[in-house]
Amino acid sequence: MKKQPELIRGLGLIGAGAVVAGTVIGTGIFLVPSSIARQVDSVGLVFLVWVVGGLLSLAGALSYAELGAALPEAGGEYVYLRRAYGPLWGFLYGWEQFVIGKTGSIATIATAFAVFIGYFFEALNEPLVGAAGWSLTGAQMISLGAIIGLTVINYLGIIVGGAVQVIFTALKIAAILGLVVLGFALGDGRWSNFTPFFTAPAGAGTTLSAFGVALVAALWAYDGWNNLSMVGGEVRDPERNIPRALIFGVLLVAGVYMLANAVYFYLLPLEAVITSPRVAQDAARSFLGEWGGVAITVGALISTFATLNAAILSGARVPYAMARDRLFFRHMADVHPVHRSPAKALLLQCVFSCVLILIFGQSPDAFDRLFTYTIFGLWIFYGATTAAVFVLRRKEPNLPRPYRTLGYPWVPGIFVVVAALFCLNTAVSKPGDTGLGLVFLALGLPFYWFWRRRAGA
């Protein structure tokens, strides 16, 4: 019997780090600073929100590093949850990724990519074709083209997809740091914009509740650090490179975010940051004129493109891993004989992401709708996966652990508690959206029992 082709370990430390940083630094640093400032109404509290969000993400990365080094397989959280809690939890995670989490994230990022393109072409939201209450806009066409194009690139294999990721991650970081350097060197900024540094939020609500709402936006901007775990089976020397890439990748992102916010407030007063929907463009325009807005929008496009590539690259490994365990469509486990990519899983992921674009993308608030669709399900499994550190230490004490979580048990424990509170707050504040997510999650159960019975046959 001819041996089936396998995935190859084609990602080194730099490529793995680019997956982490390239996934995290996407749309958030360009879109959410003003929403954070609106909530807390204080320069100092804005920076504190970013610091706390970075520390929470680092806590998650430190915990995932132990799991990734011990179980360096394709599928990431699917593998960890299956090992810790059994196949049902692994399947539910994979199902959530396919119908809500990863495909929803891909559609959200692609929609943001079209939003930035719209800076140059305002007519993109005009319908191109339509009938019976449905229409297809130019923005949707751009989103679809971005998803399909990057799926083709990653179809060509991890080495090609990883090279694209390294290049565009370097370009996006250079663009943001370029704004920082030029803003401080050439901008007519004022250090007085940072004073008073700490003030209590105005209006209804307490400082703590306002801080919590702002933290949600920051956690979205930091989201994606977990994607490296999904391609764990394709990282060279994973016992060393996965922990290093996760930890240093998150620290790099946090540093870039703090510098970006510093230059925003140096160039713009707090009131301007609060009212600006595109704070990065406004900051660049303040000292470079209209060309500054154009330049930073190009940087945002590069950033979003790299994030979309990383999401597509990593996401397809989850249905691939499920299919290998005979808990998904069996052909999703097929590896391309030449390119060594999970080709059919990539194509199915592409189709489902494009369907979400067609469903949600014609709405004027498409970005917010898609974001709400994805975030609740993601954090349920972030918390459950981090809790797997405790479960596996008790369940499999002899499992080789080349890296052990720094600050255990406090670091993973704090992350699990925050994840639970985050999900509870989201469920209370947006019951309709979270209820829809839970319905889609529950719809996976009949499929699980069907595939489970067939696998045991």
TORKOL-4160 file (C-alpha; in steps of 0.2 Angstrom, whole numbers, padded with zeros to 4 digits, m for minus):
457
<pt num="1" X="0000" Y="0000" Z="0000"/>
<pt num="2" X="0007" Y="0017" Z="m0005"/>
<pt num="3" X="0011" Y="0028" Z="0010"/>
<pt num="4" X="0001" Y="0044" Z="0011"/>
<pt num="5" X="0011" Y="0060" Z="0009"/>
<pt num="6" X="0014" Y="0070" Z="0026"/>
<pt num="7" X="0015" Y="0088" Z="0031"/>
<pt num="8" X="0033" Y="0094" Z="0032"/>
<pt num="9" X="0042" Y="0104" Z="0045"/>
<pt num="10" X="0046" Y="0119" Z="0035"/>
<pt num="11" X="0044" Y="0133" Z="0048"/>
<pt num="12" X="0060" Y="0139" Z="0057"/>
<pt num="13" X="0060" Y="0151" Z="0072"/>
<pt num="14" X="0059" Y="0167" Z="0061"/>
<pt num="15" X="0044" Y="0159" Z="0051"/>
<pt num="16" X="0036" Y="0154" Z="0067"/>
<pt num="17" X="0038" Y="0171" Z="0075"/>
<pt num="18" X="0031" Y="0179" Z="0060"/>
<pt num="19" X="0015" Y="0168" Z="0061"/>
<pt num="20" X="0013" Y="0174" Z="0079"/>
<pt num="21" X="0017" Y="0193" Z="0076"/>
<pt num="22" X="0009" Y="0193" Z="0059"/>
<pt num="23" X="m0007" Y="0186" Z="0065"/>
<pt num="24" X="m0009" Y="0198" Z="0080"/>
<pt num="25" X="m0004" Y="0214" Z="0072"/>
<pt num="26" X="m0018" Y="0216" Z="0060"/>
<pt num="27" X="m0032" Y="0228" Z="0060"/>
<pt num="28" X="m0033" Y="0232" Z="0078"/>
<pt num="29" X="m0019" Y="0244" Z="0081"/>
<pt num="30" X="m0027" Y="0255" Z="0066"/>
<pt num="31" X="m0045" Y="0253" Z="0072"/>
<pt num="32" X="m0047" Y="0251" Z="0090"/>
<pt num="33" X="m0037" Y="0264" Z="0099"/>
<pt num="34" X="m0051" Y="0277" Z="0098"/>
<pt num="35" X="m0064" Y="0265" Z="0105"/>
<pt num="36" X="m0052" Y="0261" Z="0120"/>
<pt num="37" X="m0050" Y="0280" Z="0123"/>
<pt num="38" X="m0069" Y="0283" Z="0122"/>
<pt num="39" X="m0072" Y="0271" Z="0135"/>
<pt num="40" X="m0059" Y="0276" Z="0148"/>
<pt num="41" X="m0057" Y="0295" Z="0143"/>
<pt num="42" X="m0039" Y="0295" Z="0150"/>
<pt num="43" X="m0022" Y="0294" Z="0142"/>
<pt num="44" X="m0015" Y="0284" Z="0157"/>
<pt num="45" X="m0029" Y="0271" Z="0157"/>
<pt num="46" X="m0027" Y="0269" Z="0138"/>
<pt num="47" X="m0010" Y="0263" Z="0141"/>
<pt num="48" X="m0015" Y="0253" Z="0156"/>
<pt num="49" X="m0028" Y="0244" Z="0145"/>
<pt num="50" X="m0014" Y="0239" Z="0132"/>
<pt num="51" X="m0002" Y="0233" Z="0146"/>
<pt num="52" X="m0016" Y="0222" Z="0154"/>
<pt num="53" X="m0021" Y="0216" Z="0137"/>
<pt num="54" X="m0003" Y="0212" Z="0133"/>
<pt num="55" X="0000" Y="0203" Z="0150"/>
<pt num="56" X="m0016" Y="0192" Z="0148"/>
<pt num="57" X="m0010" Y="0187" Z="0130"/>
<pt num="58" X="0007" Y="0183" Z="0137"/>
<pt num="59" X="m0001" Y="0173" Z="0151"/>
<pt num="60" X="m0010" Y="0163" Z="0137"/>
<pt num="61" X="0006" Y="0162" Z="0126"/>
<pt num="62" X="0016" Y="0155" Z="0141"/>
<pt num="63" X="0003" Y="0142" Z="0144"/>
<pt num="64" X="0001" Y="0137" Z="0126"/>
<pt num="65" X="0020" Y="0136" Z="0125"/>
<pt num="66" X="0020" Y="0121" Z="0137"/>
<pt num="67" X="0006" Y="0112" Z="0127"/>
<pt num="68" X="0014" Y="0116" Z="0110"/>
<pt num="69" X="0032" Y="0110" Z="0115"/>
<pt num="70" X="0024" Y="0094" Z="0123"/>
<pt num="71" X="0012" Y="0090" Z="0109"/>
<pt num="72" X="0019" Y="0098" Z="0093"/>
<pt num="73" X="0006" Y="0092" Z="0081"/>
<pt num="74" X="m0005" Y="0099" Z="0067"/>
<pt num="75" X="m0021" Y="0106" Z="0074"/>
<pt num="76" X="m0015" Y="0115" Z="0090"/>
<pt num="77" X="m0030" Y="0117" Z="0102"/>
<pt num="78" X="m0039" Y="0102" Z="0094"/>
<pt num="79" X="m0025" Y="0091" Z="0099"/>
<pt num="80" X="m0023" Y="0098" Z="0117"/>
<pt num="81" X="m0042" Y="0097" Z="0121"/>
<pt num="82" X="m0044" Y="0080" Z="0114"/>
<pt num="83" X="m0029" Y="0074" Z="0125"/>
<pt num="84" X="m0035" Y="0083" Z="0140"/>
<pt num="85" X="m0054" Y="0080" Z="0140"/>
<pt num="86" X="m0057" Y="0067" Z="0126"/>
<pt num="87" X="m0062" Y="0067" Z="0108"/>
<pt num="88" X="m0079" Y="0076" Z="0110"/>
<pt num="89" X="m0071" Y="0092" Z="0117"/>
<pt num="90" X="m0058" Y="0091" Z="0103"/>
<pt num="91" X="m0071" Y="0089" Z="0090"/>
<pt num="92" X="m0082" Y="0104" Z="0097"/>
<pt num="93" X="m0066" Y="0115" Z="0096"/>
<pt num="94" X="m0063" Y="0110" Z="0078"/>
<pt num="95" X="m0081" Y="0112" Z="0073"/>
<pt num="96" X="m0082" Y="0129" Z="0082"/>
<pt num="97" X="m0066" Y="0134" Z="0072"/>
<pt num="98" X="m0074" Y="0128" Z="0055"/>
<pt num="99" X="m0092" Y="0136" Z="0057"/>
<pt num="100" X="m0088" Y="0151" Z="0069"/>
<pt num="101" X="m0070" Y="0155" Z="0074"/>
<pt num="102" X="m0057" Y="0153" Z="0061"/>
<pt num="103" X="m0068" Y="0155" Z="0045"/>
<pt num="104" X="m0077" Y="0170" Z="0054"/>
<pt num="105" X="m0060" Y="0177" Z="0058"/>
<pt num="106" X="m0054" Y="0175" Z="0040"/>
<pt num="107" X="m0070" Y="0184" Z="0034"/>
<pt num="108" X="m0068" Y="0198" Z="0046"/>
<pt num="109" X="m0050" Y="0201" Z="0042"/>
<pt num="110" X="m0054" Y="0201" Z="0023"/>
<pt num="111" X="m0069" Y="0213" Z="0026"/>
<pt num="112" X="m0057" Y="0225" Z="0035"/>
<pt num="113" X="m0045" Y="0223" Z="0020"/>
<pt num="114" X="m0059" Y="0229" Z="0009"/>
<pt num="115" X="m0062" Y="0244" Z="0021"/>
<pt num="116" X="m0045" Y="0250" Z="0019"/>
<pt num="117" X="m0046" Y="0248" Z="0000"/>
<pt num="118" X="m0061" Y="0259" Z="0002"/>
<pt num="119" X="m0050" Y="0273" Z="0008"/>
<pt num="120" X="m0045" Y="0275" Z="m0010"/>
<pt num="121" X="m0061" Y="0270" Z="m0019"/>
<pt num="122" X="m0077" Y="0276" Z="m0010"/>
<pt num="123" X="m0089" Y="0268" Z="m0023"/>
<pt num="124" X="m0084" Y="0250" Z="m0017"/>
<pt num="125" X="m0100" Y="0248" Z="m0006"/>
<pt num="126" X="m0111" Y="0251" Z="m0021"/>
<pt num="127" X="m0120" Y="0236" Z="m0027"/>
<pt num="128" X="m0113" Y="0228" Z="m0043"/>
<pt num="129" X="m0127" Y="0215" Z="m0045"/>
<pt num="130" X="m0142" Y="0211" Z="m0034"/>
<pt num="131" X="m0159" Y="0203" Z="m0034"/>
<pt num="132" X="m0173" Y="0199" Z="m0021"/>
<pt num="133" X="m0165" Y="0209" Z="m0007"/>
<pt num="134" X="m0147" Y="0202" Z="m0009"/>
<pt num="135" X="m0133" Y="0212" Z="m0018"/>
<pt num="136" X="m0114" Y="0209" Z="m0021"/>
<pt num="137" X="m0103" Y="0225" Z="m0019"/>
<pt num="138" X="m0086" Y="0229" Z="m0025"/>
<pt num="139" X="m0080" Y="0228" Z="m0007"/>
<pt num="140" X="m0086" Y="0210" Z="m0006"/>
<pt num="141" X="m0077" Y="0206" Z="m0022"/>
<pt num="142" X="m0061" Y="0212" Z="m0015"/>
<pt num="143" X="m0064" Y="0202" Z="0001"/>
<pt num="144" X="m0067" Y="0186" Z="m0009"/>
<pt num="145" X="m0052" Y="0189" Z="m0020"/>
<pt num="146" X="m0041" Y="0191" Z="m0005"/>
<pt num="147" X="m0047" Y="0175" Z="0003"/>
<pt num="148" X="m0045" Y="0165" Z="m0014"/>
<pt num="149" X="m0028" Y="0172" Z="m0019"/>
<pt num="150" X="m0020" Y="0168" Z="m0002"/>
<pt num="151" X="m0028" Y="0151" Z="m0002"/>
<pt num="152" X="m0019" Y="0148" Z="m0018"/>
<pt num="153" X="m0003" Y="0154" Z="m0011"/>
<pt num="154" X="m0004" Y="0142" Z="0004"/>
<pt num="155" X="m0010" Y="0128" Z="m0007"/>
<pt num="156" X="0008" Y="0129" Z="m0014"/>
<pt num="157" X="0014" Y="0123" Z="0003"/>
<pt num="158" X="0021" Y="0129" Z="0020"/>
<pt num="159" X="0037" Y="0135" Z="0014"/>
<pt num="160" X="0029" Y="0147" Z="0001"/>
<pt num="161" X="0015" Y="0152" Z="0014"/>
<pt num="162" X="0028" Y="0155" Z="0027"/>
<pt num="163" X="0040" Y="0165" Z="0016"/>
<pt num="164" X="0025" Y="0177" Z="0012"/>
<pt num="165" X="0021" Y="0178" Z="0030"/>
<pt num="166" X="0039" Y="0183" Z="0035"/>
<pt num="167" X="0040" Y="0196" Z="0021"/>
<pt num="168" X="0023" Y="0205" Z="0025"/>
<pt num="169" X="0026" Y="0204" Z="0044"/>
<pt num="170" X="0042" Y="0213" Z="0042"/>
<pt num="171" X="0034" Y="0226" Z="0030"/>
<pt num="172" X="0020" Y="0229" Z="0042"/>
<pt num="173" X="0031" Y="0231" Z="0057"/>
<pt num="174" X="0042" Y="0243" Z="0047"/>
<pt num="175" X="0027" Y="0253" Z="0042"/>
<pt num="176" X="0021" Y="0255" Z="0060"/>
<pt num="177" X="0039" Y="0259" Z="0067"/>
<pt num="178" X="0041" Y="0271" Z="0052"/>
<pt num="179" X="0026" Y="0281" Z="0058"/>
<pt num="180" X="0033" Y="0281" Z="0076"/>
<pt num="181" X="0050" Y="0287" Z="0071"/>
<pt num="182" X="0044" Y="0300" Z="0058"/>
<pt num="183" X="0030" Y="0306" Z="0070"/>
<pt num="184" X="0042" Y="0309" Z="0084"/>
<pt num="185" X="0056" Y="0317" Z="0073"/>
<pt num="186" X="0045" Y="0327" Z="0061"/>
<pt num="187" X="0028" Y="0329" Z="0069"/>
<pt num="188" X="0023" Y="0345" Z="0078"/>
<pt num="189" X="0017" Y="0335" Z="0093"/>
<pt num="190" X="0016" Y="0340" Z="0111"/>
<pt num="191" X="0021" Y="0331" Z="0127"/>
<pt num="192" X="0007" Y="0341" Z="0135"/>
<pt num="193" X="m0005" Y="0329" Z="0127"/>
<pt num="194" X="0000" Y="0316" Z="0140"/>
<pt num="195" X="m0006" Y="0327" Z="0154"/>
<pt num="196" X="m0015" Y="0324" Z="0165"/>
<pt num="197" X="m0010" Y="0306" Z="0163"/>
<pt num="198" X="m0023" Y="0298" Z="0174"/>
<pt num="199" X="m0041" Y="0304" Z="0175"/>
<pt num="200" X="m0057" Y="0295" Z="0180"/>
<pt num="201" X="m0069" Y="0291" Z="0165"/>
<pt num="202" X="m0083" Y="0303" Z="0163"/>
<pt num="203" X="m0101" Y="0299" Z="0162"/>
<pt num="204" X="m0111" Y="0284" Z="0168"/>
<pt num="205" X="m0102" Y="0269" Z="0175"/>
<pt num="206" X="m0087" Y="0265" Z="0186"/>
<pt num="207" X="m0069" Y="0266" Z="0181"/>
<pt num="208" X="m0069" Y="0247" Z="0182"/>
<pt num="209" X="m0083" Y="0243" Z="0171"/>
<pt num="210" X="m0077" Y="0256" Z="0158"/>
<pt num="211" X="m0059" Y="0248" Z="0159"/>
<pt num="212" X="m0067" Y="0230" Z="0156"/>
<pt num="213" X="m0076" Y="0236" Z="0141"/>
<pt num="214" X="m0060" Y="0244" Z="0134"/>
<pt num="215" X="m0051" Y="0228" Z="0138"/>
<pt num="216" X="m0062" Y="0218" Z="0126"/>
<pt num="217" X="m0056" Y="0229" Z="0111"/>
<pt num="218" X="m0038" Y="0227" Z="0117"/>
<pt num="219" X="m0039" Y="0208" Z="0118"/>
<pt num="220" X="m0046" Y="0208" Z="0100"/>
<pt num="221" X="m0031" Y="0218" Z="0094"/>
<pt num="222" X="m0020" Y="0205" Z="0103"/>
<pt num="223" X="m0030" Y="0190" Z="0096"/>
<pt num="224" X="m0021" Y="0177" Z="0086"/>
<pt num="225" X="m0006" Y="0173" Z="0096"/>
<pt num="226" X="m0013" Y="0155" Z="0097"/>
<pt num="227" X="m0012" Y="0152" Z="0079"/>
<pt num="228" X="0006" Y="0145" Z="0079"/>
<pt num="229" X="m0001" Y="0130" Z="0089"/>
<pt num="230" X="m0011" Y="0125" Z="0074"/>
<pt num="231" X="0004" Y="0123" Z="0063"/>
<pt num="232" X="0014" Y="0114" Z="0077"/>
<pt num="233" X="0017" Y="0099" Z="0066"/>
<pt num="234" X="0026" Y="0110" Z="0053"/>
<pt num="235" X="0038" Y="0119" Z="0065"/>
<pt num="236" X="0056" Y="0114" Z="0065"/>
<pt num="237" X="0063" Y="0109" Z="0082"/>
<pt num="238" X="0046" Y="0112" Z="0090"/>
<pt num="239" X="0052" Y="0109" Z="0107"/>
<pt num="240" X="0063" Y="0125" Z="0107"/>
<pt num="241" X="0055" Y="0135" Z="0093"/>
<pt num="242" X="0037" Y="0135" Z="0098"/>
<pt num="243" X="0039" Y="0142" Z="0116"/>
<pt num="244" X="0052" Y="0155" Z="0109"/>
<pt num="245" X="0041" Y="0161" Z="0095"/>
<pt num="246" X="0025" Y="0162" Z="0106"/>
<pt num="247" X="0034" Y="0172" Z="0120"/>
<pt num="248" X="0045" Y="0183" Z="0110"/>
<pt num="249" X="0031" Y="0186" Z="0097"/>
<pt num="250" X="0019" Y="0192" Z="0110"/>
<pt num="251" X="0032" Y="0203" Z="0118"/>
<pt num="252" X="0036" Y="0211" Z="0101"/>
<pt num="253" X="0018" Y="0214" Z="0097"/>
<pt num="254" X="0016" Y="0223" Z="0114"/>
<pt num="255" X="0031" Y="0233" Z="0112"/>
<pt num="256" X="0025" Y="0239" Z="0094"/>
<pt num="257" X="0007" Y="0243" Z="0101"/>
<pt num="258" X="0014" Y="0254" Z="0115"/>
<pt num="259" X="0025" Y="0263" Z="0103"/>
<pt num="260" X="0011" Y="0266" Z="0091"/>
<pt num="261" X="0000" Y="0273" Z="0105"/>
<pt num="262" X="0014" Y="0284" Z="0111"/>
<pt num="263" X="0015" Y="0292" Z="0094"/>
<pt num="264" X="m0004" Y="0294" Z="0092"/>
<pt num="265" X="m0005" Y="0304" Z="0108"/>
<pt num="266" X="0011" Y="0314" Z="0105"/>
<pt num="267" X="0003" Y="0320" Z="0088"/>
<pt num="268" X="m0015" Y="0321" Z="0093"/>
<pt num="269" X="m0024" Y="0326" Z="0109"/>
<pt num="270" X="m0035" Y="0314" Z="0119"/>
<pt num="271" X="m0051" Y="0322" Z="0112"/>
<pt num="272" X="m0045" Y="0320" Z="0094"/>
<pt num="273" X="m0040" Y="0301" Z="0097"/>
<pt num="274" X="m0058" Y="0299" Z="0105"/>
<pt num="275" X="m0067" Y="0306" Z="0090"/>
<pt num="276" X="m0056" Y="0298" Z="0076"/>
<pt num="277" X="m0062" Y="0282" Z="0067"/>
<pt num="278" X="m0045" Y="0281" Z="0059"/>
<pt num="279" X="m0032" Y="0287" Z="0072"/>
<pt num="280" X="m0017" Y="0280" Z="0063"/>
<pt num="281" X="m0022" Y="0289" Z="0047"/>
<pt num="282" X="m0026" Y="0305" Z="0056"/>
<pt num="283" X="m0009" Y="0305" Z="0065"/>
<pt num="284" X="0001" Y="0303" Z="0049"/>
<pt num="285" X="m0009" Y="0317" Z="0041"/>
<pt num="286" X="m0005" Y="0328" Z="0055"/>
<pt num="287" X="0013" Y="0330" Z="0049"/>
<pt num="288" X="0013" Y="0323" Z="0032"/>
<pt num="289" X="m0003" Y="0329" Z="0025"/>
<pt num="290" X="m0014" Y="0319" Z="0013"/>
<pt num="291" X="0001" Y="0308" Z="0008"/>
<pt num="292" X="0003" Y="0303" Z="0026"/>
<pt num="293" X="m0015" Y="0296" Z="0026"/>
<pt num="294" X="m0011" Y="0287" Z="0010"/>
<pt num="295" X="0005" Y="0280" Z="0017"/>
<pt num="296" X="m0002" Y="0273" Z="0033"/>
<pt num="297" X="m0017" Y="0266" Z="0024"/>
<pt num="298" X="m0005" Y="0256" Z="0013"/>
<pt num="299" X="0004" Y="0250" Z="0029"/>
<pt num="300" X="m0013" Y="0245" Z="0036"/>
<pt num="301" X="m0017" Y="0235" Z="0020"/>
<pt num="302" X="0000" Y="0226" Z="0021"/>
<pt num="303" X="m0003" Y="0223" Z="0039"/>
<pt num="304" X="m0021" Y="0216" Z="0036"/>
<pt num="305" X="m0014" Y="0205" Z="0021"/>
<pt num="306" X="m0001" Y="0197" Z="0032"/>
<pt num="307" X="m0014" Y="0193" Z="0046"/>
<pt num="308" X="m0026" Y="0186" Z="0033"/>
<pt num="309" X="m0012" Y="0175" Z="0026"/>
<pt num="310" X="m0008" Y="0168" Z="0044"/>
<pt num="311" X="m0026" Y="0165" Z="0047"/>
<pt num="312" X="m0028" Y="0155" Z="0031"/>
<pt num="313" X="m0011" Y="0146" Z="0034"/>
<pt num="314" X="m0015" Y="0140" Z="0051"/>
<pt num="315" X="m0034" Y="0137" Z="0051"/>
<pt num="316" X="m0034" Y="0123" Z="0038"/>
<pt num="317" X="m0023" Y="0112" Z="0050"/>
<pt num="318" X="m0038" Y="0110" Z="0062"/>
<pt num="319" X="m0050" Y="0101" Z="0050"/>
<pt num="320" X="m0035" Y="0092" Z="0043"/>
<pt num="321" X="m0031" Y="0085" Z="0061"/>
<pt num="322" X="m0049" Y="0081" Z="0064"/>
<pt num="323" X="m0050" Y="0071" Z="0048"/>
<pt num="324" X="m0035" Y="0061" Z="0052"/>
<pt num="325" X="m0044" Y="0056" Z="0068"/>
<pt num="326" X="m0059" Y="0051" Z="0057"/>
<pt num="327" X="m0070" Y="0065" Z="0065"/>
<pt num="328" X="m0072" Y="0075" Z="0049"/>
<pt num="329" X="m0074" Y="0073" Z="0031"/>
<pt num="330" X="m0061" Y="0060" Z="0027"/>
<pt num="331" X="m0053" Y="0069" Z="0012"/>
<pt num="332" X="m0049" Y="0084" Z="0022"/>
<pt num="333" X="m0034" Y="0073" Z="0029"/>
<pt num="334" X="m0027" Y="0072" Z="0011"/>
<pt num="335" X="m0010" Y="0080" Z="0009"/>
<pt num="336" X="m0005" Y="0087" Z="m0009"/>
<pt num="337" X="0008" Y="0075" Z="m0015"/>
<pt num="338" X="0019" Y="0089" Z="m0022"/>
<pt num="339" X="0016" Y="0104" Z="m0011"/>
<pt num="340" X="0014" Y="0095" Z="0005"/>
<pt num="341" X="m0001" Y="0106" Z="0010"/>
<pt num="342" X="m0018" Y="0101" Z="0017"/>
<pt num="343" X="m0025" Y="0106" Z="0000"/>
<pt num="344" X="m0043" Y="0100" Z="0002"/>
<pt num="345" X="m0045" Y="0107" Z="0020"/>
<pt num="346" X="m0038" Y="0124" Z="0013"/>
<pt num="347" X="m0051" Y="0124" Z="m0001"/>
<pt num="348" X="m0066" Y="0119" Z="0010"/>
<pt num="349" X="m0060" Y="0133" Z="0023"/>
<pt num="350" X="m0060" Y="0145" Z="0008"/>
<pt num="351" X="m0077" Y="0141" Z="0002"/>
<pt num="352" X="m0085" Y="0143" Z="0019"/>
<pt num="353" X="m0076" Y="0159" Z="0023"/>
<pt num="354" X="m0082" Y="0166" Z="0006"/>
<pt num="355" X="m0100" Y="0160" Z="0010"/>
<pt num="356" X="m0099" Y="0171" Z="0026"/>
<pt num="357" X="m0093" Y="0186" Z="0016"/>
<pt num="358" X="m0108" Y="0184" Z="0005"/>
<pt num="359" X="m0120" Y="0182" Z="0020"/>
<pt num="360" X="m0113" Y="0196" Z="0031"/>
<pt num="361" X="m0103" Y="0207" Z="0019"/>
<pt num="362" X="m0116" Y="0217" Z="0011"/>
<pt num="363" X="m0121" Y="0225" Z="0028"/>
<pt num="364" X="m0114" Y="0242" Z="0032"/>
<pt num="365" X="m0108" Y="0236" Z="0049"/>
<pt num="366" X="m0101" Y="0220" Z="0042"/>
<pt num="367" X="m0085" Y="0221" Z="0051"/>
<pt num="368" X="m0094" Y="0223" Z="0068"/>
<pt num="369" X="m0106" Y="0209" Z="0064"/>
<pt num="370" X="m0092" Y="0197" Z="0059"/>
<pt num="371" X="m0082" Y="0201" Z="0074"/>
<pt num="372" X="m0096" Y="0198" Z="0086"/>
<pt num="373" X="m0100" Y="0182" Z="0077"/>
<pt num="374" X="m0082" Y="0175" Z="0081"/>
<pt num="375" X="m0076" Y="0182" Z="0097"/>
<pt num="376" X="m0087" Y="0172" Z="0110"/>
<pt num="377" X="m0083" Y="0155" Z="0104"/>
<pt num="378" X="m0065" Y="0159" Z="0103"/>
<pt num="379" X="m0063" Y="0163" Z="0121"/>
<pt num="380" X="m0073" Y="0148" Z="0127"/>
<pt num="381" X="m0059" Y="0137" Z="0120"/>
<pt num="382" X="m0045" Y="0149" Z="0124"/>
<pt num="383" X="m0050" Y="0146" Z="0143"/>
<pt num="384" X="m0053" Y="0128" Z="0141"/>
<pt num="385" X="m0036" Y="0125" Z="0132"/>
<pt num="386" X="m0026" Y="0135" Z="0145"/>
<pt num="387" X="m0035" Y="0124" Z="0159"/>
<pt num="388" X="m0028" Y="0109" Z="0149"/>
<pt num="389" X="m0011" Y="0113" Z="0157"/>
<pt num="390" X="m0018" Y="0109" Z="0174"/>
<pt num="391" X="m0027" Y="0094" Z="0168"/>
<pt num="392" X="m0013" Y="0086" Z="0158"/>
<pt num="393" X="m0001" Y="0089" Z="0172"/>
<pt num="394" X="m0012" Y="0078" Z="0183"/>
<pt num="395" X="m0018" Y="0066" Z="0170"/>
<pt num="396" X="m0001" Y="0063" Z="0161"/>
<pt num="397" X="0013" Y="0068" Z="0174"/>
<pt num="398" X="0026" Y="0058" Z="0164"/>
<pt num="399" X="0022" Y="0067" Z="0147"/>
<pt num="400" X="0039" Y="0075" Z="0141"/>
<pt num="401" X="0038" Y="0094" Z="0144"/>
<pt num="402" X="0053" Y="0103" Z="0136"/>
<pt num="403" X="0046" Y="0119" Z="0142"/>
<pt num="404" X="0035" Y="0122" Z="0158"/>
<pt num="405" X="0024" Y="0137" Z="0160"/>
<pt num="406" X="0033" Y="0151" Z="0169"/>
<pt num="407" X="0023" Y="0156" Z="0184"/>
<pt num="408" X="0013" Y="0140" Z="0186"/>
<pt num="409" X="0000" Y="0139" Z="0193"/>
<pt num="410" X="m0004" Y="0158" Z="0194"/>
<pt num="411" X="m0001" Y="0162" Z="0176"/>
<pt num="412" X="m0013" Y="0150" Z="0168"/>
<pt num="413" X="m0025" Y="0151" Z="0183"/>
<pt num="414" X="m0027" Y="0170" Z="0180"/>
<pt num="415" X="m0030" Y="0168" Z="0162"/>
<pt num="416" X="m0043" Y="0155" Z="0164"/>
<pt num="417" X="m0052" Y="0166" Z="0176"/>
<pt num="418" X="m0051" Y="0181" Z="0165"/>
<pt num="419" X="m0057" Y="0170" Z="0150"/>
<pt num="420" X="m0072" Y="0164" Z="0160"/>
<pt num="421" X="m0077" Y="0182" Z="0165"/>
<pt num="422" X="m0075" Y="0188" Z="0147"/>
<pt num="423" X="m0087" Y="0175" Z="0141"/>
<pt num="424" X="m0099" Y="0179" Z="0155"/>
<pt num="425" X="m0099" Y="0197" Z="0151"/>
<pt num="426" X="m0101" Y="0194" Z="0132"/>
<pt num="427" X="m0116" Y="0183" Z="0135"/>
<pt num="428" X="m0124" Y="0195" Z="0147"/>
<pt num="429" X="m0121" Y="0211" Z="0136"/>
<pt num="430" X="m0124" Y="0202" Z="0119"/>
<pt num="431" X="m0136" Y="0187" Z="0122"/>
<pt num="432" X="m0142" Y="0186" Z="0104"/>
<pt num="433" X="m0125" Y="0185" Z="0096"/>
<pt num="434" X="m0118" Y="0173" Z="0109"/>
<pt num="435" X="m0134" Y="0162" Z="0109"/>
<pt num="436" X="m0132" Y="0161" Z="0090"/>
<pt num="437" X="m0114" Y="0155" Z="0092"/>
<pt num="438" X="m0120" Y="0142" Z="0105"/>
<pt num="439" X="m0133" Y="0136" Z="0093"/>
<pt num="440" X="m0120" Y="0133" Z="0079"/>
<pt num="441" X="m0109" Y="0124" Z="0092"/>
<pt num="442" X="m0123" Y="0113" Z="0097"/>
<pt num="443" X="m0127" Y="0109" Z="0079"/>
<pt num="444" X="m0110" Y="0100" Z="0078"/>
<pt num="445" X="m0116" Y="0086" Z="0090"/>
<pt num="446" X="m0125" Y="0076" Z="0078"/>
<pt num="447" X="m0110" Y="0076" Z="0066"/>
<pt num="448" X="m0099" Y="0071" Z="0080"/>
<pt num="449" X="m0110" Y="0055" Z="0084"/>
<pt num="450" X="m0111" Y="0051" Z="0066"/>
<pt num="451" X="m0092" Y="0052" Z="0063"/>
<pt num="452" X="m0089" Y="0044" Z="0079"/>
<pt num="453" X="m0100" Y="0029" Z="0075"/>
<pt num="454" X="m0092" Y="0027" Z="0057"/>
<pt num="455" X="m0075" Y="0028" Z="0064"/>
<pt num="456" X="m0079" Y="0014" Z="0076"/>
<pt num="457" X="m0087" Y="0003" Z="0063"/>
